[in-house]
Amino acid sequence: MNILIAGAAGFIGTNLTLALMKNPANHITITDTDTSYFTNETIIAANNVSCLALHTQTHNFENILENIDLVFHLVSTTNPSSSNNDIEAELNENITFSTRLLEASVKHHVSKIIFISSGGTVYGNVACPITENAPTNPITAYGIQKLTIEKICHLYHCMHGIDYSILRLANPYGPYQRPNGKLGALTTFTYKALHQETLHVYGDGSVVRDYIYIDDAIDAMLKIAFGSPQYHIYNIGSGTGTSLNDLIDHLRSVLDIRIDVNYEKKRSVDLPANYLDITRYETEFGTLVHTPIDDGIRRTADFLKAHS
């Protein structure tokens, strides 16, 4: 199968590429705004992977989408915590890019689009665990652009018949996630703890999130991508919530080190609780593999130590 991963140089894209390239029948084109972002030696050396630049401004889709069967859309230019700082740019860049990607996919007869949405932001402040049928009232521009792209996928399905799946992903963590504090509390906290840095927590630490180890998330994504899903939208998470304070306790226990925490003013973009109901996925595809959080922390710490 000929597969395109748009926005492949990041955390999810790297892990997705590594999983897909294990099948020699897959011919994978990975794209990002600059090919220098692709630094994984295993991926670069793979015979069934090609690296290309995909510019979010010029939208050079013509050559890239030729003969592609399946597209994974991972592109996002910002993150939830900063997206409200420039709402116009957030919406323009991501929605325009996505629309043109879909338009070109129709032109080149792409069979299916997989859009990685955000289970942590599209719903807003609703009761947990959150089902796919819950109201969607995002409180960040990031969530709004994700939800809008979901609707655009549906529009192109209605207009042109292109198949699509929306994967509302919880909070993935693990190898190849950049521990820069912008995304991924678990990976960032693990990195800081290993380097004896103080952890900075917004609010009192009671905020609850749904953490899923990246291998588990990728496994679920591939089952949907290569299966025959009954629905267009699926939550992908652990199905359970963990507060930041509990997460820090797990880190202390697993890493067996002192961890200092500085509690700061709560941010308006932080929901009190967000964790997903994964019943729809599990009813159709079986149990969603859930790496216990202690094991996930241990694996993440081992990776960070090996790649420091």
Secondary structure, 3 states (H helix, E strand, C coil): CEEEEECCCCHHHHHHHHHHCCCCCCEEEEEECCHHHCCCHHHHHCCCEEEEECCCCCCCCCCCCCCCCEEEECCCCCCCCCHHHHHHHHHHHHHHHHHHHHHHHHHCCCCEEEEEEECCCCCCCCCCCECCCCCCCCCCHHHHHHHHHHHHHHHHHHHHCCEEEEEEECEEECCCCCCCCCCCHHHHHHHHHHCCCCEEEECCCCCEECEEEHHHHHHHHHHHHCCCCCCCEEEECCCCCEEHHHHHHHHHHHHCCCCCEEEECCCCCCCCECCECCHHHHHHHCCCCCCCHHHHHHHHHHHHHHCC
